[in-house]
């Protein structure tokens, strides 16, 4: 497995579900200078990826106040973590997060989840639930990772 930063996110975006693409592709020109795209490759094929934002991502505008708090405290936002369907249940999401933390060993991160069943995954990977947010009647949970 190879984990690397790329400036060409288009191949990764094409792997994402359409609704995910709609949440980032139209905004990408405004975000690419302040966002890093990290991909996990196996046999030169993208198997997982995600984005690391240093400013409020487009899907978090509803919580700009909370986002400002985390960014002002030097956290980076992790979003759009995606593992291709045929490679799910192979620990690739954890491998991606592990590599991200190794690449930035002193960096704190934050993220939000809508699917509460993902709590186990993020807790297993060192994140801690810290607050709940309301977004159009749905609850999202904020998780933070602080390096030891």
CNS distance restraints for C-alpha pairs under 8 A (distance, minus, plus):
assign (resid   1 and name CA) (resid  40 and name CA) 6.60 0.50 0.50
assign (resid   1 and name CA) (resid  41 and name CA) 5.58 0.50 0.50
assign (resid   1 and name CA) (resid  42 and name CA) 4.93 0.50 0.50
assign (resid   1 and name CA) (resid  43 and name CA) 7.63 0.50 0.50
assign (resid   2 and name CA) (resid  40 and name CA) 5.59 0.50 0.50
assign (resid   2 and name CA) (resid  41 and name CA) 5.04 0.50 0.50
assign (resid   2 and name CA) (resid  42 and name CA) 6.57 0.50 0.50
assign (resid   3 and name CA) (resid  38 and name CA) 6.84 0.50 0.50
assign (resid   3 and name CA) (resid  39 and name CA) 5.66 0.50 0.50
assign (resid   3 and name CA) (resid  40 and name CA) 4.48 0.50 0.50
assign (resid   3 and name CA) (resid  41 and name CA) 6.36 0.50 0.50
assign (resid   3 and name CA) (resid  96 and name CA) 7.31 0.50 0.50
assign (resid   3 and name CA) (resid  99 and name CA) 6.71 0.50 0.50
assign (resid   4 and name CA) (resid  38 and name CA) 5.44 0.50 0.50
assign (resid   4 and name CA) (resid  39 and name CA) 5.51 0.50 0.50
assign (resid   4 and name CA) (resid  40 and name CA) 6.64 0.50 0.50
assign (resid   5 and name CA) (resid  36 and name CA) 6.79 0.50 0.50
assign (resid   5 and name CA) (resid  37 and name CA) 5.73 0.50 0.50
assign (resid   5 and name CA) (resid  38 and name CA) 4.44 0.50 0.50
assign (resid   5 and name CA) (resid  39 and name CA) 6.43 0.50 0.50
assign (resid   6 and name CA) (resid  36 and name CA) 7.42 0.50 0.50
assign (resid   6 and name CA) (resid  37 and name CA) 5.70 0.50 0.50
assign (resid   6 and name CA) (resid  38 and name CA) 6.19 0.50 0.50
assign (resid   6 and name CA) (resid  39 and name CA) 7.20 0.50 0.50
assign (resid   7 and name CA) (resid  36 and name CA) 7.54 0.50 0.50
assign (resid   7 and name CA) (resid  37 and name CA) 6.82 0.50 0.50
assign (resid   9 and name CA) (resid  13 and name CA) 6.19 0.50 0.50
assign (resid   9 and name CA) (resid  37 and name CA) 6.39 0.50 0.50
assign (resid  10 and name CA) (resid  14 and name CA) 6.28 0.50 0.50
assign (resid  11 and name CA) (resid  15 and name CA) 6.82 0.50 0.50
assign (resid  12 and name CA) (resid  16 and name CA) 6.88 0.50 0.50
assign (resid  12 and name CA) (resid  39 and name CA) 7.73 0.50 0.50
assign (resid  12 and name CA) (resid  46 and name CA) 7.23 0.50 0.50
assign (resid  12 and name CA) (resid  49 and name CA) 6.93 0.50 0.50
assign (resid  13 and name CA) (resid  21 and name CA) 6.12 0.50 0.50
assign (resid  13 and name CA) (resid  25 and name CA) 7.29 0.50 0.50
assign (resid  14 and name CA) (resid  21 and name CA) 7.53 0.50 0.50
assign (resid  15 and name CA) (resid  84 and name CA) 7.00 0.50 0.50
assign (resid  16 and name CA) (resid  20 and name CA) 6.06 0.50 0.50
assign (resid  16 and name CA) (resid  21 and name CA) 6.14 0.50 0.50
assign (resid  16 and name CA) (resid  82 and name CA) 6.96 0.50 0.50
assign (resid  16 and name CA) (resid  84 and name CA) 7.91 0.50 0.50
assign (resid  17 and name CA) (resid  21 and name CA) 6.36 0.50 0.50
assign (resid  18 and name CA) (resid  22 and name CA) 6.18 0.50 0.50
assign (resid  19 and name CA) (resid  23 and name CA) 6.41 0.50 0.50
assign (resid  20 and name CA) (resid  24 and name CA) 6.73 0.50 0.50
assign (resid  20 and name CA) (resid  80 and name CA) 7.38 0.50 0.50
assign (resid  21 and name CA) (resid  25 and name CA) 5.38 0.50 0.50
assign (resid  22 and name CA) (resid  26 and name CA) 6.56 0.50 0.50
assign (resid  23 and name CA) (resid  27 and name CA) 7.72 0.50 0.50
assign (resid  23 and name CA) (resid  58 and name CA) 7.00 0.50 0.50
assign (resid  23 and name CA) (resid  59 and name CA) 6.40 0.50 0.50
assign (resid  24 and name CA) (resid  28 and name CA) 5.91 0.50 0.50
assign (resid  24 and name CA) (resid  58 and name CA) 6.96 0.50 0.50
assign (resid  24 and name CA) (resid  59 and name CA) 7.92 0.50 0.50
assign (resid  27 and name CA) (resid  31 and name CA) 6.51 0.50 0.50
assign (resid  27 and name CA) (resid  58 and name CA) 7.12 0.50 0.50
assign (resid  28 and name CA) (resid  32 and name CA) 5.60 0.50 0.50
assign (resid  29 and name CA) (resid  33 and name CA) 7.97 0.50 0.50
assign (resid  31 and name CA) (resid  35 and name CA) 5.85 0.50 0.50
assign (resid  31 and name CA) (resid  57 and name CA) 7.75 0.50 0.50
assign (resid  32 and name CA) (resid  36 and name CA) 7.27 0.50 0.50
assign (resid  34 and name CA) (resid  53 and name CA) 6.27 0.50 0.50
assign (resid  34 and name CA) (resid  54 and name CA) 5.63 0.50 0.50
assign (resid  34 and name CA) (resid  55 and name CA) 6.73 0.50 0.50
assign (resid  35 and name CA) (resid  51 and name CA) 6.55 0.50 0.50
assign (resid  35 and name CA) (resid  52 and name CA) 5.48 0.50 0.50
assign (resid  35 and name CA) (resid  53 and name CA) 4.46 0.50 0.50
assign (resid  35 and name CA) (resid  54 and name CA) 6.16 0.50 0.50
assign (resid  35 and name CA) (resid  55 and name CA) 7.89 0.50 0.50
assign (resid  36 and name CA) (resid  51 and name CA) 5.66 0.50 0.50
assign (resid  36 and name CA) (resid  52 and name CA) 5.10 0.50 0.50
assign (resid  36 and name CA) (resid  53 and name CA) 6.60 0.50 0.50
assign (resid  37 and name CA) (resid  49 and name CA) 7.23 0.50 0.50
assign (resid  37 and name CA) (resid  50 and name CA) 5.95 0.50 0.50
assign (resid  37 and name CA) (resid  51 and name CA) 4.64 0.50 0.50
assign (resid  37 and name CA) (resid  52 and name CA) 6.48 0.50 0.50
assign (resid  38 and name CA) (resid  49 and name CA) 5.59 0.50 0.50
assign (resid  38 and name CA) (resid  50 and name CA) 5.66 0.50 0.50
assign (resid  38 and name CA) (resid  51 and name CA) 6.35 0.50 0.50
assign (resid  38 and name CA) (resid  52 and name CA) 7.86 0.50 0.50
assign (resid  38 and name CA) (resid 100 and name CA) 7.90 0.50 0.50
assign (resid  39 and name CA) (resid  46 and name CA) 6.55 0.50 0.50
assign (resid  39 and name CA) (resid  47 and name CA) 7.72 0.50 0.50
assign (resid  39 and name CA) (resid  48 and name CA) 5.89 0.50 0.50
assign (resid  39 and name CA) (resid  49 and name CA) 4.20 0.50 0.50
assign (resid  39 and name CA) (resid  50 and name CA) 6.66 0.50 0.50
assign (resid  39 and name CA) (resid  96 and name CA) 7.80 0.50 0.50
assign (resid  40 and name CA) (resid  46 and name CA) 5.84 0.50 0.50
assign (resid  40 and name CA) (resid  47 and name CA) 5.81 0.50 0.50
assign (resid  40 and name CA) (resid  48 and name CA) 5.05 0.50 0.50
assign (resid  40 and name CA) (resid  49 and name CA) 5.82 0.50 0.50
assign (resid  40 and name CA) (resid  96 and name CA) 6.48 0.50 0.50
assign (resid  41 and name CA) (resid  45 and name CA) 5.14 0.50 0.50
assign (resid  41 and name CA) (resid  46 and name CA) 4.51 0.50 0.50
assign (resid  41 and name CA) (resid  47 and name CA) 5.60 0.50 0.50
assign (resid  41 and name CA) (resid  48 and name CA) 7.16 0.50 0.50
assign (resid  42 and name CA) (resid  46 and name CA) 6.56 0.50 0.50
assign (resid  42 and name CA) (resid  47 and name CA) 6.47 0.50 0.50
assign (resid  47 and name CA) (resid  83 and name CA) 5.86 0.50 0.50
assign (resid  47 and name CA) (resid  84 and name CA) 5.51 0.50 0.50
assign (resid  47 and name CA) (resid  87 and name CA) 6.77 0.50 0.50
assign (resid  47 and name CA) (resid  92 and name CA) 7.78 0.50 0.50
assign (resid  48 and name CA) (resid  81 and name CA) 7.36 0.50 0.50
assign (resid  48 and name CA) (resid  82 and name CA) 5.46 0.50 0.50
assign (resid  48 and name CA) (resid  83 and name CA) 4.18 0.50 0.50
assign (resid  48 and name CA) (resid  84 and name CA) 6.13 0.50 0.50
assign (resid  48 and name CA) (resid  92 and name CA) 6.77 0.50 0.50
assign (resid  48 and name CA) (resid  93 and name CA) 7.06 0.50 0.50
assign (resid  48 and name CA) (resid  96 and name CA) 7.12 0.50 0.50
assign (resid  49 and name CA) (resid  80 and name CA) 7.74 0.50 0.50
assign (resid  49 and name CA) (resid  81 and name CA) 5.63 0.50 0.50
assign (resid  49 and name CA) (resid  82 and name CA) 5.47 0.50 0.50
assign (resid  49 and name CA) (resid  83 and name CA) 6.67 0.50 0.50
assign (resid  49 and name CA) (resid  96 and name CA) 7.08 0.50 0.50
assign (resid  50 and name CA) (resid  78 and name CA) 7.18 0.50 0.50
assign (resid  50 and name CA) (resid  79 and name CA) 6.10 0.50 0.50
assign (resid  50 and name CA) (resid  80 and name CA) 5.14 0.50 0.50
assign (resid  50 and name CA) (resid  81 and name CA) 4.07 0.50 0.50
assign (resid  50 and name CA) (resid  82 and name CA) 6.18 0.50 0.50
assign (resid  51 and name CA) (resid  78 and name CA) 5.86 0.50 0.50
assign (resid  51 and name CA) (resid  79 and name CA) 5.29 0.50 0.50
assign (resid  51 and name CA) (resid  80 and name CA) 5.92 0.50 0.50
assign (resid  51 and name CA) (resid  81 and name CA) 6.84 0.50 0.50
assign (resid  52 and name CA) (resid  76 and name CA) 6.41 0.50 0.50
assign (resid  52 and name CA) (resid  77 and name CA) 5.56 0.50 0.50
assign (resid  52 and name CA) (resid  78 and name CA) 4.66 0.50 0.50
assign (resid  52 and name CA) (resid  79 and name CA) 6.38 0.50 0.50
assign (resid  53 and name CA) (resid  57 and name CA) 6.61 0.50 0.50
assign (resid  53 and name CA) (resid  76 and name CA) 5.78 0.50 0.50
assign (resid  53 and name CA) (resid  77 and name CA) 4.96 0.50 0.50
assign (resid  53 and name CA) (resid  78 and name CA) 6.39 0.50 0.50
assign (resid  53 and name CA) (resid  79 and name CA) 7.61 0.50 0.50
assign (resid  54 and name CA) (resid  71 and name CA) 6.95 0.50 0.50
assign (resid  54 and name CA) (resid  75 and name CA) 7.91 0.50 0.50
assign (resid  54 and name CA) (resid  76 and name CA) 5.32 0.50 0.50
assign (resid  54 and name CA) (resid  77 and name CA) 6.53 0.50 0.50
assign (resid  55 and name CA) (resid  71 and name CA) 6.91 0.50 0.50
assign (resid  55 and name CA) (resid  76 and name CA) 7.85 0.50 0.50
assign (resid  55 and name CA) (resid  77 and name CA) 7.75 0.50 0.50
assign (resid  56 and name CA) (resid  60 and name CA) 6.30 0.50 0.50
assign (resid  56 and name CA) (resid  61 and name CA) 6.90 0.50 0.50
assign (resid  56 and name CA) (resid  64 and name CA) 6.88 0.50 0.50
assign (resid  56 and name CA) (resid  67 and name CA) 6.05 0.50 0.50
assign (resid  56 and name CA) (resid  68 and name CA) 7.45 0.50 0.50
assign (resid  56 and name CA) (resid  77 and name CA) 7.81 0.50 0.50
assign (resid  57 and name CA) (resid  61 and name CA) 7.04 0.50 0.50
assign (resid  57 and name CA) (resid  77 and name CA) 7.96 0.50 0.50
assign (resid  60 and name CA) (resid  64 and name CA) 6.56 0.50 0.50
assign (resid  60 and name CA) (resid  67 and name CA) 7.42 0.50 0.50
assign (resid  62 and name CA) (resid 135 and name CA) 6.75 0.50 0.50
assign (resid  63 and name CA) (resid  67 and name CA) 6.17 0.50 0.50
assign (resid  63 and name CA) (resid 133 and name CA) 7.70 0.50 0.50
assign (resid  64 and name CA) (resid  68 and name CA) 5.96 0.50 0.50
assign (resid  65 and name CA) (resid  69 and name CA) 6.45 0.50 0.50
assign (resid  66 and name CA) (resid  70 and name CA) 6.61 0.50 0.50
assign (resid  67 and name CA) (resid  71 and name CA) 6.16 0.50 0.50
assign (resid  68 and name CA) (resid  72 and name CA) 5.80 0.50 0.50
assign (resid  69 and name CA) (resid  73 and name CA) 6.29 0.50 0.50
assign (resid  70 and name CA) (resid  74 and name CA) 6.48 0.50 0.50
assign (resid  70 and name CA) (resid  75 and name CA) 5.26 0.50 0.50
assign (resid  70 and name CA) (resid  76 and name CA) 7.53 0.50 0.50
assign (resid  70 and name CA) (resid 110 and name CA) 7.39 0.50 0.50
assign (resid  71 and name CA) (resid  75 and name CA) 5.11 0.50 0.50
assign (resid  71 and name CA) (resid  76 and name CA) 6.39 0.50 0.50
assign (resid  71 and name CA) (resid  77 and name CA) 7.99 0.50 0.50
assign (resid  74 and name CA) (resid 107 and name CA) 7.94 0.50 0.50
assign (resid  74 and name CA) (resid 108 and name CA) 7.05 0.50 0.50
assign (resid  75 and name CA) (resid 107 and name CA) 7.02 0.50 0.50
assign (resid  75 and name CA) (resid 108 and name CA) 4.88 0.50 0.50
assign (resid  75 and name CA) (resid 109 and name CA) 4.89 0.50 0.50
assign (resid  75 and name CA) (resid 110 and name CA) 6.30 0.50 0.50
assign (resid  76 and name CA) (resid 107 and name CA) 7.67 0.50 0.50
assign (resid  76 and name CA) (resid 108 and name CA) 6.54 0.50 0.50
assign (resid  76 and name CA) (resid 109 and name CA) 4.77 0.50 0.50
assign (resid  76 and name CA) (resid 110 and name CA) 6.18 0.50 0.50
assign (resid  77 and name CA) (resid 109 and name CA) 5.72 0.50 0.50
assign (resid  77 and name CA) (resid 110 and name CA) 4.96 0.50 0.50
assign (resid  77 and name CA) (resid 111 and name CA) 5.54 0.50 0.50
assign (resid  78 and name CA) (resid 109 and name CA) 6.61 0.50 0.50
assign (resid  78 and name CA) (resid 110 and name CA) 6.17 0.50 0.50
assign (resid  78 and name CA) (resid 111 and name CA) 5.29 0.50 0.50
assign (resid  79 and name CA) (resid 111 and name CA) 6.47 0.50 0.50
assign (resid  79 and name CA) (resid 112 and name CA) 7.93 0.50 0.50
assign (resid  81 and name CA) (resid  93 and name CA) 7.44 0.50 0.50
assign (resid  82 and name CA) (resid  93 and name CA) 7.49 0.50 0.50
assign (resid  83 and name CA) (resid  87 and name CA) 6.69 0.50 0.50
assign (resid  83 and name CA) (resid  88 and name CA) 6.24 0.50 0.50
assign (resid  83 and name CA) (resid  92 and name CA) 6.84 0.50 0.50
assign (resid  83 and name CA) (resid  93 and name CA) 6.53 0.50 0.50
assign (resid  84 and name CA) (resid  88 and name CA) 6.59 0.50 0.50
assign (resid  87 and name CA) (resid  92 and name CA) 7.58 0.50 0.50
assign (resid  88 and name CA) (resid  92 and name CA) 7.17 0.50 0.50
assign (resid  91 and name CA) (resid  95 and name CA) 6.26 0.50 0.50
assign (resid  92 and name CA) (resid  96 and name CA) 5.99 0.50 0.50
assign (resid  93 and name CA) (resid  97 and name CA) 6.28 0.50 0.50
assign (resid  94 and name CA) (resid  98 and name CA) 5.95 0.50 0.50
assign (resid  94 and name CA) (resid 121 and name CA) 7.92 0.50 0.50
assign (resid  94 and name CA) (resid 125 and name CA) 6.52 0.50 0.50
assign (resid  95 and name CA) (resid  99 and name CA) 6.13 0.50 0.50
assign (resid  96 and name CA) (resid 100 and name CA) 6.24 0.50 0.50
assign (resid  97 and name CA) (resid 101 and name CA) 6.19 0.50 0.50
assign (resid  97 and name CA) (resid 125 and name CA) 7.30 0.50 0.50
assign (resid  98 and name CA) (resid 102 and name CA) 6.20 0.50 0.50
assign (resid  98 and name CA) (resid 125 and name CA) 7.67 0.50 0.50
assign (resid  99 and name CA) (resid 103 and name CA) 6.01 0.50 0.50
assign (resid 100 and name CA) (resid 104 and name CA) 6.26 0.50 0.50
assign (resid 101 and name CA) (resid 105 and name CA) 5.31 0.50 0.50
assign (resid 101 and name CA) (resid 107 and name CA) 7.42 0.50 0.50
assign (resid 105 and name CA) (resid 147 and name CA) 6.77 0.50 0.50
assign (resid 106 and name CA) (resid 147 and name CA) 5.80 0.50 0.50
assign (resid 107 and name CA) (resid 146 and name CA) 7.22 0.50 0.50
assign (resid 107 and name CA) (resid 147 and name CA) 6.52 0.50 0.50
assign (resid 108 and name CA) (resid 144 and name CA) 7.32 0.50 0.50
assign (resid 108 and name CA) (resid 145 and name CA) 5.51 0.50 0.50
assign (resid 108 and name CA) (resid 146 and name CA) 4.69 0.50 0.50
assign (resid 108 and name CA) (resid 147 and name CA) 6.14 0.50 0.50
assign (resid 109 and name CA) (resid 144 and name CA) 5.69 0.50 0.50
assign (resid 109 and name CA) (resid 145 and name CA) 5.08 0.50 0.50
assign (resid 109 and name CA) (resid 146 and name CA) 6.78 0.50 0.50
assign (resid 110 and name CA) (resid 142 and name CA) 6.98 0.50 0.50
assign (resid 110 and name CA) (resid 143 and name CA) 5.54 0.50 0.50
assign (resid 110 and name CA) (resid 144 and name CA) 4.27 0.50 0.50
assign (resid 110 and name CA) (resid 145 and name CA) 6.19 0.50 0.50
assign (resid 111 and name CA) (resid 142 and name CA) 5.74 0.50 0.50
assign (resid 111 and name CA) (resid 143 and name CA) 5.38 0.50 0.50
assign (resid 111 and name CA) (resid 144 and name CA) 6.57 0.50 0.50
assign (resid 112 and name CA) (resid 140 and name CA) 6.13 0.50 0.50
assign (resid 112 and name CA) (resid 141 and name CA) 5.30 0.50 0.50
assign (resid 112 and name CA) (resid 142 and name CA) 4.42 0.50 0.50
assign (resid 112 and name CA) (resid 143 and name CA) 5.98 0.50 0.50
assign (resid 113 and name CA) (resid 118 and name CA) 7.32 0.50 0.50
assign (resid 113 and name CA) (resid 140 and name CA) 5.37 0.50 0.50
assign (resid 113 and name CA) (resid 141 and name CA) 5.41 0.50 0.50
assign (resid 113 and name CA) (resid 142 and name CA) 6.78 0.50 0.50
assign (resid 113 and name CA) (resid 143 and name CA) 7.92 0.50 0.50
assign (resid 114 and name CA) (resid 138 and name CA) 7.60 0.50 0.50
assign (resid 114 and name CA) (resid 139 and name CA) 6.47 0.50 0.50
assign (resid 114 and name CA) (resid 140 and name CA) 4.61 0.50 0.50
assign (resid 114 and name CA) (resid 141 and name CA) 6.71 0.50 0.50
assign (resid 115 and name CA) (resid 140 and name CA) 7.82 0.50 0.50
assign (resid 116 and name CA) (resid 140 and name CA) 7.94 0.50 0.50
assign (resid 116 and name CA) (resid 141 and name CA) 7.69 0.50 0.50
assign (resid 118 and name CA) (resid 122 and name CA) 6.47 0.50 0.50
assign (resid 119 and name CA) (resid 123 and name CA) 6.03 0.50 0.50
assign (resid 119 and name CA) (resid 129 and name CA) 7.98 0.50 0.50
assign (resid 120 and name CA) (resid 124 and name CA) 5.96 0.50 0.50
assign (resid 121 and name CA) (resid 125 and name CA) 6.38 0.50 0.50
assign (resid 122 and name CA) (resid 126 and name CA) 6.49 0.50 0.50
assign (resid 122 and name CA) (resid 127 and name CA) 5.28 0.50 0.50
assign (resid 122 and name CA) (resid 128 and name CA) 7.47 0.50 0.50
assign (resid 122 and name CA) (resid 143 and name CA) 7.84 0.50 0.50
assign (resid 123 and name CA) (resid 127 and name CA) 4.82 0.50 0.50
assign (resid 123 and name CA) (resid 128 and name CA) 5.86 0.50 0.50
assign (resid 123 and name CA) (resid 129 and name CA) 7.90 0.50 0.50
assign (resid 126 and name CA) (resid 145 and name CA) 6.09 0.50 0.50
assign (resid 127 and name CA) (resid 143 and name CA) 5.75 0.50 0.50
assign (resid 127 and name CA) (resid 144 and name CA) 5.20 0.50 0.50
assign (resid 127 and name CA) (resid 145 and name CA) 4.53 0.50 0.50
assign (resid 127 and name CA) (resid 146 and name CA) 7.68 0.50 0.50
assign (resid 128 and name CA) (resid 143 and name CA) 5.10 0.50 0.50
assign (resid 128 and name CA) (resid 144 and name CA) 5.36 0.50 0.50
assign (resid 128 and name CA) (resid 145 and name CA) 6.49 0.50 0.50
assign (resid 129 and name CA) (resid 141 and name CA) 6.60 0.50 0.50
assign (resid 129 and name CA) (resid 142 and name CA) 5.76 0.50 0.50
assign (resid 129 and name CA) (resid 143 and name CA) 4.31 0.50 0.50
assign (resid 129 and name CA) (resid 144 and name CA) 6.63 0.50 0.50
assign (resid 130 and name CA) (resid 141 and name CA) 7.47 0.50 0.50
assign (resid 130 and name CA) (resid 142 and name CA) 5.78 0.50 0.50
assign (resid 130 and name CA) (resid 143 and name CA) 5.76 0.50 0.50
assign (resid 130 and name CA) (resid 144 and name CA) 7.00 0.50 0.50
assign (resid 131 and name CA) (resid 141 and name CA) 5.86 0.50 0.50
assign (resid 131 and name CA) (resid 142 and name CA) 5.32 0.50 0.50
assign (resid 131 and name CA) (resid 143 and name CA) 7.50 0.50 0.50
assign (resid 132 and name CA) (resid 139 and name CA) 6.48 0.50 0.50
assign (resid 132 and name CA) (resid 140 and name CA) 5.66 0.50 0.50
assign (resid 132 and name CA) (resid 141 and name CA) 4.42 0.50 0.50
assign (resid 132 and name CA) (resid 142 and name CA) 6.06 0.50 0.50
assign (resid 133 and name CA) (resid 139 and name CA) 5.68 0.50 0.50
assign (resid 133 and name CA) (resid 140 and name CA) 5.14 0.50 0.50
assign (resid 133 and name CA) (resid 141 and name CA) 6.13 0.50 0.50
assign (resid 133 and name CA) (resid 142 and name CA) 7.41 0.50 0.50
assign (resid 134 and name CA) (resid 138 and name CA) 5.59 0.50 0.50
assign (resid 134 and name CA) (resid 139 and name CA) 4.79 0.50 0.50
assign (resid 134 and name CA) (resid 140 and name CA) 6.25 0.50 0.50
assign (resid 135 and name CA) (resid 139 and name CA) 6.25 0.50 0.50
assign (resid 135 and name CA) (resid 140 and name CA) 7.00 0.50 0.50
